[in-house]
């Protein structure tokens, strides 16, 4: 697992994410789909205010995971670690 601050591109050691029950349900469904189809690459849980993005959590699959490498033909032909 790697947690990254997009603005600084720095790794974070710990975070707390506070979600409503509906957001938990949405994120759970997104993660289930990502687990079943890792070639999707990433999913987003976003909070919009009008047309403005207020907050967003992005969860992506480690492209070097052996499972992802084995199931996603568009990855480069180098050995996964």
C-alpha positions as CSV (number, residue, x, y, z in Angstrom):
1,X,0.0,0.0,0.0
2,X,1.2,3.5,-0.8
3,X,-0.6,6.7,0.2
4,X,0.4,9.7,-1.9
5,X,-0.5,13.4,-1.5
6,X,-1.2,14.5,-5.1
7,X,-0.2,18.1,-4.5
8,X,3.2,17.3,-3.1
9,X,3.7,13.8,-4.6
10,X,4.9,12.8,-1.1
11,X,4.1,9.6,0.6
12,X,1.9,9.7,3.7
13,X,2.3,7.3,6.5
14,X,-1.3,7.4,7.9
15,X,-4.6,9.0,7.0
16,X,-8.1,9.0,8.3
17,X,-11.0,8.9,5.8
18,X,-14.4,9.7,7.2
19,X,-17.3,8.6,5.0
20,X,-21.0,8.6,5.2
21,X,-22.8,5.2,5.0
22,X,-23.7,5.9,1.4
23,X,-20.1,6.7,0.5
24,X,-18.9,3.5,2.2
25,X,-21.4,1.6,0.1
26,X,-20.2,3.3,-3.1
27,X,-16.5,2.8,-2.3
28,X,-17.2,-0.8,-1.4
29,X,-18.9,-1.4,-4.8
30,X,-16.1,0.4,-6.7
31,X,-13.4,-1.7,-4.9
32,X,-15.2,-4.9,-5.6
33,X,-15.4,-4.0,-9.3
34,X,-11.7,-3.1,-9.2
35,X,-10.8,-6.4,-7.5
36,X,-12.8,-8.3,-10.2
37,X,-11.4,-6.4,-13.1
38,X,-7.9,-5.0,-12.1
39,X,-7.3,-3.8,-15.7
40,X,-9.7,-0.9,-14.9
41,X,-6.6,0.4,-13.1
42,X,-8.3,2.9,-10.7
43,X,-11.6,4.0,-9.2
44,X,-12.6,7.4,-7.8
45,X,-14.9,8.5,-5.0
46,X,-15.5,12.2,-5.6
47,X,-17.5,14.9,-3.8
48,X,-18.7,17.6,-6.1
49,X,-20.2,21.0,-5.2
50,X,-22.0,22.1,-8.3
51,X,-19.4,21.5,-11.0
52,X,-16.5,22.0,-8.7
53,X,-14.5,19.0,-7.3
54,X,-14.3,19.4,-3.5
55,X,-12.6,16.2,-2.5
56,X,-11.6,13.0,-4.2
57,X,-10.2,9.6,-3.1
58,X,-8.5,7.6,-5.9
59,X,-7.7,3.9,-5.4
60,X,-5.5,2.3,-7.9
61,X,-4.1,-1.2,-8.5
62,X,-0.4,-1.6,-8.2
63,X,0.5,-2.3,-11.8
64,X,3.5,-4.5,-10.7
65,X,1.2,-6.9,-8.9
66,X,1.6,-10.4,-10.3
67,X,-2.1,-10.8,-10.5
68,X,-2.6,-7.6,-12.5
69,X,0.3,-8.3,-14.7
70,X,-1.1,-11.8,-15.5
71,X,-4.5,-10.5,-16.4
72,X,-3.9,-7.1,-18.2
73,X,-2.4,-7.6,-21.6
74,X,-1.7,-3.9,-22.1
75,X,1.1,-3.8,-19.5
76,X,4.6,-3.7,-20.9
77,X,6.3,-7.1,-21.4
78,X,8.7,-6.9,-18.5
79,X,8.6,-9.2,-15.5
80,X,6.4,-8.1,-12.6
81,X,8.0,-7.7,-9.2
